[in-house]
Amino acid sequence: MIAGPVGASRPRITLITVCWNSEKTIASTLASIDAQTFRDFEHLIIDGGSTDATLAIVAAAGGRTVFSGPDKGIYDAMNKGIARASGDIIGFLNADDMFAGNRTLETIAKALESEELDCCYGDLIYVSQQDPTRQVRYWKSSMFKIGTFRRGWSPPHPTFYVRRAVYAQYGGFDLRYSLGADIELMMRFLEKARITSLYIPKVLVKMRLGGATNKNFSNILRQNTEVLQALAVHGLKVSPLGFWVPKLLNRLQQFLRKKQENRD
């Protein structure tokens, strides 16, 4: 585990789960949250108006604050969660995701004991939609360096935990980006605002394949087109070759890498 400074107090976490008609997967998400050793957190469910058994499953699990109603998509729902958050730190675990171990929130809280750090993130594994025990891709991240977003780099957003004060100062998800708003937000925080960050070399989250951004080639291309647009908006000059080659090589490594390193 990462050691915090002597006398530091651990921050309270707001964990946000965005869902809509997620009856097939949300029970495993809730179970992975309930198994956490760190308990000083609130869990907000931002539901898009589910018509299946999603809300009944959430109600049966108990211990959550639920907001349900129409929204303008996942990023709008995430913004609603941010607006309702009361914790010092905000993170997302959506209805296709699970924590990789029962000490994940403990690891995050300990990492952010130091107020000198604004955010932290770690590694992520993609698992089969039908069999979440079967690993498909391993997204191993790295320490942030200025300019890396121009080379197709970003942290895995489901592992990205940020102080609420950062959202208050620099804003939430930009709804102009329908598939790439999470990457634009991390780019804005890290590249433009230069918030301080810590990379935790552990697998923090397991994510089922099949989400909106990776379910087909068209969406993958559209997301990355939005990322290139965001780079231009933020004045981060990039060549298409300098963006796509490192990104494609990293994606290939994710499929080839099988070993789960440093999982808690």
C-alpha positions in Angstrom: 0.0 0.0 0.0 1.0 3.6 -0.5 2.1 5.3 2.7 0.5 8.7 3.5 2.1 11.4 5.6 2.1 11.0 9.4 -1.0 12.5 11.0 -2.9 12.8 7.7 -6.6 12.0 7.6 -8.1 9.9 4.8 -10.5 11.8 2.6 -14.2 10.8 2.3 -15.1 9.4 -1.1 -18.2 9.9 -3.2 -18.6 6.9 -5.5 -21.0 7.4 -8.4 -22.6 4.6 -10.4 -24.4 5.6 -13.6 -26.9 3.1 -14.9 -29.8 2.5 -17.2 -31.6 -0.9 -17.6 -28.6 -2.6 -16.1 -30.3 -5.6 -14.4 -27.8 -8.1 -15.9 -24.7 -6.6 -14.5 -25.4 -4.1 -11.6 -25.6 -6.8 -8.9 -21.9 -7.6 -9.3 -21.0 -3.9 -9.3 -22.9 -3.5 -6.0 -21.3 -6.6 -4.5 -17.8 -5.4 -5.3 -18.6 -2.1 -3.5 -20.1 -3.8 -0.5 -16.9 -5.9 -0.1 -14.7 -2.9 0.3 -12.7 -2.6 3.5 -12.7 1.2 3.4 -16.2 2.4 4.5 -16.0 6.2 4.6 -17.8 6.8 1.4 -21.2 7.6 0.0 -22.6 5.8 -3.0 -24.8 7.6 -5.4 -26.8 5.8 -8.0 -27.7 8.0 -11.0 -30.2 6.1 -13.0 -31.5 7.1 -16.4 -35.1 6.0 -15.8 -34.7 2.2 -15.9 -37.7 0.1 -16.9 -36.2 -3.3 -16.0 -35.3 -4.6 -12.6 -32.3 -2.3 -12.1 -33.8 -0.2 -9.4 -35.3 -3.2 -7.5 -31.8 -4.8 -7.4 -30.4 -1.5 -6.1 -33.1 -1.2 -3.5 -32.6 -4.7 -2.3 -28.9 -4.1 -1.8 -29.6 -1.0 0.4 -27.3 1.7 1.6 -27.4 3.8 -1.5 -28.8 7.2 -2.5 -30.7 6.9 -5.7 -31.6 9.5 -8.3 -33.7 8.3 -11.2 -35.0 10.2 -14.2 -34.3 11.1 -17.9 -30.8 12.4 -18.8 -28.9 13.4 -21.9 -26.6 10.4 -21.9 -23.9 9.0 -19.7 -21.8 12.2 -19.3 -24.9 14.2 -18.4 -25.6 11.6 -15.7 -22.1 11.8 -14.4 -22.4 15.6 -14.1 -25.6 15.1 -12.1 -23.6 12.8 -9.8 -20.8 15.3 -9.4 -23.4 18.1 -8.6 -24.8 15.9 -5.8 -21.5 14.7 -4.4 -20.5 15.6 -0.8 -17.2 13.7 -0.5 -13.7 15.1 -0.8 -12.9 12.7 -3.6 -15.1 11.7 -6.5 -14.8 8.5 -8.5 -17.1 6.5 -10.8 -17.9 2.8 -10.9 -20.5 2.2 -13.5 -22.9 -0.7 -13.9 -20.5 -2.7 -16.2 -17.6 -2.3 -13.8 -16.3 -4.0 -10.6 -13.5 -3.3 -8.2 -10.6 -5.7 -8.8 -10.2 -6.4 -5.0 -11.8 -5.5 -1.7 -9.1 -3.0 -0.8 -9.3 -0.8 -3.8 -11.0 2.1 -2.1 -8.5 1.7 0.8 -5.7 2.0 -1.7 -7.2 5.2 -3.2 -8.0 6.8 0.1 -4.5 6.2 1.4 -3.0 7.5 -1.8 -4.9 10.8 -1.5 -4.2 11.4 2.2 -1.7 14.0 1.1 -3.5 17.2 0.1 -0.6 17.9 -2.3 -2.2 15.3 -4.7 -5.3 16.2 -6.7 -6.0 12.9 -8.3 -4.8 9.3 -8.6 -5.4 6.5 -11.1 -4.3 2.9 -11.7 -4.6 0.0 -14.1 -7.7 -1.7 -15.5 -8.5 -5.0 -17.0 -11.3 -5.6 -19.6 -13.2 -8.8 -19.0 -15.7 -10.8 -21.1 -19.2 -9.6 -21.0 -20.5 -13.1 -20.4 -17.7 -14.3 -18.1 -16.2 -11.6 -16.0 -13.5 -14.0 -14.7 -12.0 -14.2 -18.3 -9.5 -11.4 -19.0 -9.5 -9.9 -22.5 -7.3 -6.8 -22.3 -4.9 -5.4 -19.7 -4.7 -1.6 -19.7 -1.5 -0.9 -17.8 -1.1 2.8 -17.3 1.9 4.9 -16.4 2.9 8.2 -14.7 1.6 11.2 -16.4 4.1 13.4 -18.3 3.3 16.7 -20.0 2.4 16.1 -23.7 1.4 12.4 -23.4 -2.2 13.0 -24.4 -0.9 14.2 -27.8 0.6 10.7 -28.2 -2.8 8.9 -27.6 -2.2 8.3 -23.9 -4.8 8.7 -21.2 -5.5 7.0 -17.8 -8.3 4.5 -17.6 -11.2 6.7 -16.6 -12.9 4.1 -14.3 -9.7 4.2 -12.1 -9.5 8.1 -12.1 -10.3 9.6 -8.7 -10.2 13.4 -8.3 -10.8 15.9 -5.6 -14.2 17.5 -5.7 -12.6 20.9 -5.6 -11.0 20.3 -9.0 -14.4 19.8 -10.5 -15.6 22.9 -8.8 -12.7 24.9 -10.3 -12.3 23.4 -13.8 -15.8 22.0 -14.6 -17.3 18.6 -15.3 -17.8 16.6 -18.5 -18.2 18.6 -21.7 -21.4 17.3 -23.4 -20.2 18.4 -26.8 -18.2 15.2 -26.8 -20.6 12.2 -26.9 -18.0 9.4 -26.6 -14.8 11.2 -25.6 -15.8 13.5 -22.8 -14.0 11.4 -20.2 -10.7 11.7 -22.0 -11.3 15.4 -22.7 -11.9 16.0 -19.0 -8.7 14.2 -17.9 -6.8 16.0 -20.6 -8.2 19.3 -19.4 -7.3 18.5 -15.8 -3.8 17.1 -16.4 -2.5 18.8 -19.5 -4.1 22.2 -19.2 -4.8 22.8 -15.5 -1.7 20.8 -14.5 -3.3 19.2 -11.4 -1.0 16.9 -9.4 -1.4 13.2 -10.0 -0.3 9.8 -8.7 -0.1 6.6 -10.7 -0.9 3.5 -8.6 0.7 0.5 -10.3 -2.2 -1.8 -9.4 -5.2 -3.2 -11.1 -8.1 -1.2 -9.6 -11.0 -2.0 -11.8 -12.4 -4.8 -13.9 -14.6 -3.5 -16.8 -16.8 -5.6 -19.1 -16.3 -5.3 -22.8 -19.2 -3.9 -24.7 -19.6 -0.4 -23.5 -20.5 2.5 -25.8 -17.0 3.5 -26.7 -15.6 0.0 -27.5 -18.6 -2.0 -28.8 -17.7 -1.4 -32.5 -15.0 0.1 -34.7 -17.3 3.0 -35.7 -17.6 4.2 -32.1 -13.8 3.7 -31.4 -13.0 5.9 -34.5 -15.6 8.4 -33.4 -14.2 8.6 -29.9 -10.7 9.2 -31.1 -11.9 11.8 -33.6 -13.4 13.6 -30.6 -10.1 13.3 -28.7 -8.2 14.9 -31.6 -10.8 17.7 -31.7 -10.3 18.2 -28.0 -6.5 18.3 -28.4 -7.0 21.1 -31.0 -9.4 23.0 -28.7 -6.9 22.9 -25.9 -4.1 24.1 -28.2 -2.2 20.8 -28.0 -0.7 20.4 -31.4 -0.5 16.8 -32.7 0.3 15.0 -35.9 -2.0 12.2 -36.9 0.9 9.8 -37.1 2.3 10.8 -33.7 -1.2 10.2 -32.2 -2.3 7.0 -33.9 1.0 4.9 -33.9 1.6 5.0 -30.2 -2.1 4.5 -29.5 -2.4 1.4 -31.7 0.8 -0.1 -30.3 -0.5 0.4 -26.8 -3.8 -1.2 -27.7 -2.0 -4.2 -29.2 0.0 -4.6 -26.0 -3.2 -4.5 -24.0 -4.5 -7.6 -25.8 -1.1 -9.4 -25.5 -0.5 -8.6 -21.9 -2.1 -11.3 -19.7 -0.4 -11.1 -16.4 -2.3 -9.2 -13.6 0.5 -7.3 -11.9 0.2 -5.9 -8.4 -3.5 -6.5 -8.0 -4.7 -5.8 -4.4 
